[in-house]
Amino acid sequence: MRSSKNRSRGKSNRNRNPGNNLNRVFDSSGPEGKVRGTPQQIIDKYSQLARDATLSNDRVAAENFQQHSEHYTRLLSEAQKSAEAKRVQAEQANRDRQQRDREEREARNARQEAASKAQPDDPANMPQPAAAPVEQPADSGAVSGKDDAQSGLVETPESKPKKRPQRARKPRVKPVPEAVTSEDVDPAPETPEAAE
C-alpha cells in the first residue's frame, strides 16, 4: 500500500496544462480569506477590497489587496496574449489552407483546359467517332435501329432479346374425301327374309 506522501509527490510531478486562463476559475487565498472566480472577477474583488481599505485608512491592507489584484491582472494579460496569438495562428493557417485550395483549383482547371486544347496527334485526346447505327433484324422485336444510334448505345449480345427456337410444325392438312365408287361400297347385306 502506498503512503499518502508518495501519492502527493506523484501528483506534483505531473505537468499540468492550465488550459484557457481567461475562463478558468481560481481560488485565491488573500488576507481576507478565499476569493473564488475567473481572473477578471478576482481582480474586481481585490480592487473593491483595496478601495474599502483605503477608505478605512488602512494603507497596509490596501497595498496588499492591490498587489493581489496586480498579480491576477498579469495572469489575465498573459492569457489574453496567448489567446490572441492562438487566434492569429489559426487565422494564418486558415488563410494558408484557402490559398492552397485556390491554387489546386486553378491548377486543376488549367490541366482540364490544356487537355481540351491538346494536339489532335495525341490519340488519347482525339474525339471519338460516333458509333455506327446497329441494324436489327425485323423479327427481333426492336422498334428500330435509329433509337440505339441516336442514344449512342452499342448493342451487345447480352442486350439483345433472346429468341426462342421455333418448333417445326406439321402442316395441318384436312383429308380430302375421295370419290366414292360402287366398288368401294359394299352391297347391302342381304337379310334372310329377303332371300326367301
Contacts in CASP RR format, 6 or more apart in sequence:
PFRMAT RR
TARGET T0000
AUTHOR 0000-0000-0000
METHOD contacts of the structure
MODEL  1
MRSSKNRSRGKSNRNRNPGNNLNRVFDSSGPEGKVRGTPQQIIDKYSQLA
RDATLSNDRVAAENFQQHSEHYTRLLSEAQKSAEAKRVQAEQANRDRQQR
DREEREARNARQEAASKAQPDDPANMPQPAAAPVEQPADSGAVSGKDDAQ
SGLVETPESKPKKRPQRARKPRVKPVPEAVTSEDVDPAPETPEAAE
18 24 0 8 1.000
20 79 0 8 1.000
20 83 0 8 1.000
21 39 0 8 1.000
21 75 0 8 1.000
21 76 0 8 1.000
21 78 0 8 1.000
21 79 0 8 1.000
21 82 0 8 1.000
22 38 0 8 1.000
22 39 0 8 1.000
22 76 0 8 1.000
22 79 0 8 1.000
22 80 0 8 1.000
22 83 0 8 1.000
23 38 0 8 1.000
24 38 0 8 1.000
24 39 0 8 1.000
25 36 0 8 1.000
25 37 0 8 1.000
25 38 0 8 1.000
26 36 0 8 1.000
26 37 0 8 1.000
26 38 0 8 1.000
26 39 0 8 1.000
26 42 0 8 1.000
26 72 0 8 1.000
27 34 0 8 1.000
27 35 0 8 1.000
27 36 0 8 1.000
27 37 0 8 1.000
28 34 0 8 1.000
28 35 0 8 1.000
28 36 0 8 1.000
28 42 0 8 1.000
28 46 0 8 1.000
28 68 0 8 1.000
28 72 0 8 1.000
30 64 0 8 1.000
30 68 0 8 1.000
31 61 0 8 1.000
31 64 0 8 1.000
31 65 0 8 1.000
32 49 0 8 1.000
35 42 0 8 1.000
35 45 0 8 1.000
35 46 0 8 1.000
36 42 0 8 1.000
39 72 0 8 1.000
39 73 0 8 1.000
39 75 0 8 1.000
39 76 0 8 1.000
39 79 0 8 1.000
40 76 0 8 1.000
42 68 0 8 1.000
42 69 0 8 1.000
42 72 0 8 1.000
43 69 0 8 1.000
43 72 0 8 1.000
43 73 0 8 1.000
43 76 0 8 1.000
46 65 0 8 1.000
46 66 0 8 1.000
46 68 0 8 1.000
46 69 0 8 1.000
46 72 0 8 1.000
47 65 0 8 1.000
47 66 0 8 1.000
47 69 0 8 1.000
49 61 0 8 1.000
49 65 0 8 1.000
50 62 0 8 1.000
50 63 0 8 1.000
50 65 0 8 1.000
50 66 0 8 1.000
50 69 0 8 1.000
51 62 0 8 1.000
53 59 0 8 1.000
53 61 0 8 1.000
53 62 0 8 1.000
53 64 0 8 1.000
53 65 0 8 1.000
54 62 0 8 1.000
115 125 0 8 1.000
118 125 0 8 1.000
119 125 0 8 1.000
120 126 0 8 1.000
130 152 0 8 1.000
131 149 0 8 1.000
131 152 0 8 1.000
131 153 0 8 1.000
131 154 0 8 1.000
132 149 0 8 1.000
133 145 0 8 1.000
133 146 0 8 1.000
133 148 0 8 1.000
133 149 0 8 1.000
134 145 0 8 1.000
134 148 0 8 1.000
134 149 0 8 1.000
134 154 0 8 1.000
134 155 0 8 1.000
135 145 0 8 1.000
136 142 0 8 1.000
136 144 0 8 1.000
136 145 0 8 1.000
136 148 0 8 1.000
136 155 0 8 1.000
139 163 0 8 1.000
140 160 0 8 1.000
140 161 0 8 1.000
140 163 0 8 1.000
141 161 0 8 1.000
142 148 0 8 1.000
142 161 0 8 1.000
148 154 0 8 1.000
148 155 0 8 1.000
END
